[in-house]
Amino acid sequence: MTQQLFLSLISCVAVGATAAYLGTLMMEKKMSLVAGPLGHLALPGVALGLIYGFDISLGAFPFIILGIIIIWLLEILTHLPTEALTAIVFATGVAAAFLFLPIEQAEIALVGDIESIGLQGAIITVLLSIFIFFVIKKIFSAMILINISEDLAKIEKINIKKYNFIYLMAIAIIVALSVKLVGTLLTAALIALPAATAKNLSKSIKNYTILSFVFGILAPILGLAIFKSTGLPAGILIILSGALFFLISVFVKHLLSATNN
């Protein structure tokens, strides 16, 4: 295994596993598709990175975090659904990005550039992924309770605004890290597919989170293995690998249901 492939692998596994764990929470809150618009919101930063030659994840961070803060403030002020506000903000970001994004570099922005990950980038990616994993673990129970009933959460003295902000920031960081791996088009799938696959096969929250974490690891491993053999875009292969696991889970779920009946 080459050093470049190893750095790509550990980066993808770290982000994929954490994104999958986050996906279980997002699916419970019916927000799995929010990561897609946030990925598009990164486009202006990605475009600047491509134009001026710096890391596209670094360029994505400020735009996504700014977008998250705007969405959080608008949610407080308007009480509109998060997904609706996300769509409004991301459309503005996309429109701005395509004013100056070089067409010849659009492919990198849309499907990622996993081969450009260096040692420093891989270390930062892994450390941030581990940090976000523990943040999600810390807020998981509170966010589930908020999703079930905000009134119950208030009784338990949970600061809903604070937890929603932390939750949205966790999404922002994972999306920013995902952009370099799978591009701005495919971030939602990186988060949603492992969670959906695990949902098909699990009967408890514990199994659900564990299986999602496992599929979040397996999809990047399979995708990169195929990439090494074929040379096709790695980001796309990672998502297709996740989709393959999802289709298998649908078949297994149907088979188990037929057997039980």
C-alpha positions as CSV (number, residue, x, y, z in Angstrom):
1,M,0.0,0.0,0.0
2,T,1.4,3.4,-1.0
3,Q,1.6,6.2,1.5
4,Q,-1.0,8.3,-0.4
5,L,-3.5,5.4,-0.4
6,F,-2.9,4.8,3.3
7,L,-3.5,8.5,4.1
8,S,-6.7,8.5,1.9
9,L,-7.9,5.3,3.6
10,I,-7.5,6.5,7.2
11,S,-9.1,9.9,6.3
12,C,-12.0,8.2,4.6
13,V,-12.6,5.7,7.4
14,A,-12.4,8.4,10.1
15,V,-14.8,10.7,8.3
16,G,-17.0,7.9,7.0
17,A,-17.5,6.3,10.5
18,T,-18.2,9.6,12.2
19,A,-20.5,10.8,9.4
20,A,-22.4,7.5,9.7
21,Y,-22.8,7.9,13.5
22,L,-24.0,11.5,13.0
23,G,-26.3,10.1,10.3
24,T,-28.2,8.0,12.9
25,L,-29.0,11.1,14.8
26,M,-29.9,13.1,11.7
27,M,-32.2,10.3,10.5
28,E,-34.0,10.2,13.8
29,K,-34.5,14.0,13.4
30,K,-35.6,13.5,9.8
31,M,-32.7,15.7,8.6
32,S,-30.6,13.3,6.6
33,L,-30.8,15.4,3.5
34,V,-29.7,18.6,5.2
35,A,-26.0,17.5,4.6
36,G,-26.5,17.8,0.8
37,P,-27.4,21.5,0.8
38,L,-24.7,22.2,3.3
39,G,-22.2,20.5,1.0
40,H,-23.4,22.8,-1.8
41,L,-22.9,25.7,0.6
42,A,-19.2,24.9,0.7
43,L,-18.9,25.6,-3.0
44,P,-17.8,29.2,-2.7
45,G,-14.9,28.1,-0.3
46,V,-14.1,25.2,-2.6
47,A,-14.0,27.5,-5.6
48,L,-11.6,29.9,-3.7
49,G,-9.4,26.9,-2.7
50,L,-9.2,25.8,-6.3
51,I,-8.4,29.2,-7.7
52,Y,-5.8,30.2,-5.1
53,G,-4.3,26.7,-4.5
54,F,-5.1,26.0,-0.9
55,D,-6.9,23.0,0.7
56,I,-10.6,22.9,-0.4
57,S,-11.7,21.6,3.0
58,L,-10.1,24.7,4.6
59,G,-12.0,26.8,2.1
60,A,-15.2,25.0,2.9
61,F,-15.0,25.5,6.7
62,P,-15.8,29.2,7.0
63,F,-18.6,29.2,4.5
64,I,-20.3,26.1,6.0
65,I,-19.9,27.4,9.5
66,L,-21.2,30.9,8.5
67,G,-24.1,29.2,6.8
68,I,-24.9,27.1,9.9
69,I,-24.8,30.2,12.1
70,I,-27.2,32.0,9.8
71,I,-29.5,29.0,9.7
72,W,-29.4,28.7,13.5
73,L,-30.3,32.4,13.9
74,L,-33.0,32.3,11.3
75,E,-34.5,29.2,13.0
76,I,-34.7,31.2,16.2
77,L,-36.2,34.3,14.6
78,T,-38.6,32.7,12.1
79,H,-39.4,29.2,13.7
80,L,-39.3,27.8,10.1
81,P,-38.0,24.2,9.7
82,T,-34.2,23.8,9.6
83,E,-34.4,22.0,6.2
84,A,-36.3,24.9,4.6
85,L,-33.8,27.5,5.9
86,T,-30.9,25.3,4.8
87,A,-32.3,25.2,1.2
88,I,-32.6,29.0,1.1
89,V,-29.1,29.6,2.4
90,F,-27.4,26.9,0.2
91,A,-29.1,28.2,-2.9
92,T,-27.5,31.6,-2.3
93,G,-24.1,30.0,-1.7
94,V,-24.3,27.9,-4.9
95,A,-25.3,30.9,-7.0
96,A,-22.4,32.9,-5.6
97,A,-19.9,30.0,-6.2
98,F,-20.7,29.6,-9.9
99,L,-20.0,33.2,-10.5
100,F,-16.3,32.5,-10.2
101,L,-15.8,28.7,-10.1
102,P,-13.5,27.7,-13.1
103,I,-15.5,25.2,-15.2
104,E,-12.4,23.1,-15.8
105,Q,-12.1,22.5,-12.0
106,A,-15.8,21.9,-11.4
107,E,-15.3,18.1,-11.3
108,I,-13.0,18.3,-8.2
109,A,-15.5,20.6,-6.5
110,L,-18.4,18.3,-7.2
111,V,-16.9,14.8,-6.7
112,G,-13.9,15.4,-4.5
113,D,-10.1,15.0,-4.8
114,I,-9.1,12.2,-2.4
115,E,-5.6,11.8,-3.9
116,S,-4.6,15.3,-2.8
117,I,-4.8,14.4,0.9
118,G,-1.4,14.9,2.5
119,L,0.0,13.9,5.9
120,Q,-1.0,17.1,7.7
121,G,-4.4,17.0,6.1
122,A,-4.9,13.4,7.1
123,I,-3.9,14.0,10.8
124,I,-6.3,17.0,11.0
125,T,-9.1,15.0,9.4
126,V,-8.7,12.1,11.8
127,L,-8.4,14.3,14.9
128,L,-11.4,16.4,14.0
129,S,-13.4,13.3,13.2
130,I,-12.6,11.7,16.6
131,F,-13.5,15.0,18.3
132,I,-16.8,15.2,16.5
133,F,-17.6,11.6,17.3
134,F,-17.3,12.2,21.0
135,V,-19.3,15.4,20.7
136,I,-22.1,13.5,19.0
137,K,-21.9,10.8,21.7
138,K,-22.2,13.5,24.4
139,I,-25.3,15.1,22.9
140,F,-26.9,12.1,21.4
141,S,-29.4,11.3,24.2
142,A,-30.4,15.0,24.7
143,M,-31.0,15.4,20.9
144,I,-33.2,12.3,20.8
145,L,-35.2,13.7,23.7
146,I,-35.5,17.1,22.0
147,N,-36.7,15.4,18.9
148,I,-39.3,13.4,20.8
149,S,-40.6,16.4,22.8
150,E,-39.1,19.8,23.3
151,D,-41.4,20.3,26.4
152,L,-39.9,17.1,28.0
153,A,-36.4,18.4,27.1
154,K,-37.2,21.7,28.9
155,I,-38.4,19.8,32.0
156,E,-35.1,18.0,32.0
157,K,-33.4,21.5,31.9
158,I,-31.8,20.9,28.5
159,N,-30.8,24.1,26.7
160,I,-32.4,23.4,23.4
161,K,-30.8,26.3,21.5
162,K,-27.4,25.4,22.8
163,Y,-27.7,21.7,21.9
164,N,-29.2,22.5,18.4
165,F,-26.2,24.9,17.8
166,I,-23.7,22.2,18.8
167,Y,-25.5,19.6,16.7
168,L,-25.5,21.9,13.6
169,M,-21.8,22.8,14.1
170,A,-21.0,19.0,14.2
171,I,-22.8,18.6,10.9
172,A,-20.9,21.6,9.5
173,I,-17.5,20.2,10.4
174,I,-18.3,16.7,9.1
175,V,-19.6,18.1,5.8
176,A,-16.5,20.3,5.4
177,L,-14.3,17.3,5.9
178,S,-16.4,15.2,3.5
179,V,-16.2,17.7,0.7
180,K,-12.6,16.8,-0.1
181,L,-13.4,13.1,0.0
182,V,-16.6,12.8,-2.0
183,G,-17.3,16.4,-3.3
184,T,-20.1,18.8,-2.6
185,L,-22.6,16.7,-4.5
186,L,-22.3,13.5,-2.5
187,T,-22.0,14.6,1.2
188,A,-25.6,13.7,2.1
189,A,-25.1,10.2,0.8
190,L,-22.0,9.7,2.9
191,I,-24.1,10.5,6.0
192,A,-27.4,9.0,5.1
193,L,-26.5,5.6,3.4
194,P,-24.8,3.9,6.4
195,A,-27.6,5.0,8.7
196,A,-30.3,3.8,6.4
197,T,-28.5,0.5,5.9
198,A,-28.2,0.0,9.7
199,K,-31.9,1.0,10.1
200,N,-32.9,-1.9,7.9
201,L,-31.0,-4.4,9.9
202,S,-31.3,-3.3,13.5
203,K,-33.9,-3.7,16.2
204,S,-32.5,-1.4,18.9
205,I,-30.8,2.0,19.1
206,K,-27.6,0.4,20.3
207,N,-27.4,-2.0,17.3
208,Y,-28.5,0.8,15.0
209,T,-25.6,3.1,16.0
210,I,-23.0,0.2,16.0
211,L,-24.1,-1.1,12.5
212,S,-24.1,2.4,11.1
213,F,-20.6,3.0,12.4
214,V,-19.5,-0.4,10.8
215,F,-21.1,0.4,7.4
216,G,-19.5,3.9,7.6
217,I,-16.1,2.2,7.7
218,L,-16.8,-0.6,5.2
219,A,-18.0,1.7,2.4
220,P,-14.8,3.7,2.2
221,I,-12.7,0.6,2.4
222,L,-14.5,-1.1,-0.5
223,G,-14.7,2.1,-2.5
224,L,-10.9,2.7,-2.2
225,A,-10.2,-1.0,-3.1
226,I,-12.2,-0.6,-6.3
227,F,-10.5,2.8,-6.9
228,K,-7.1,1.1,-6.7
229,S,-8.1,-1.5,-9.2
230,T,-10.0,0.7,-11.7
231,G,-8.7,4.3,-11.3
232,L,-12.3,5.6,-11.3
233,P,-13.2,8.6,-9.1
234,A,-12.8,7.4,-5.5
235,G,-15.5,9.6,-4.0
236,I,-18.1,8.2,-6.4
237,L,-17.0,4.6,-5.7
238,I,-17.3,5.2,-1.9
239,I,-20.9,6.3,-2.3
240,L,-21.7,3.5,-4.7
241,S,-20.2,1.0,-2.2
242,G,-22.5,2.5,0.4
243,A,-25.4,2.1,-1.9
244,L,-24.5,-1.5,-2.5
245,F,-24.6,-2.2,1.2
246,F,-27.9,-0.5,1.4
247,L,-29.4,-2.6,-1.4
248,I,-28.1,-5.8,0.3
249,S,-29.7,-4.7,3.6
250,V,-33.1,-4.2,1.8
251,F,-32.8,-7.7,0.4
252,V,-31.9,-9.1,3.8
253,K,-34.7,-7.3,5.5
254,H,-37.2,-8.5,3.0
255,L,-35.9,-12.1,3.3
256,L,-36.1,-12.0,7.1
257,S,-39.7,-10.6,6.9
258,A,-40.7,-13.3,4.5
259,T,-39.1,-16.0,6.8
260,N,-40.9,-14.6,9.9
261,N,-44.2,-14.5,8.1
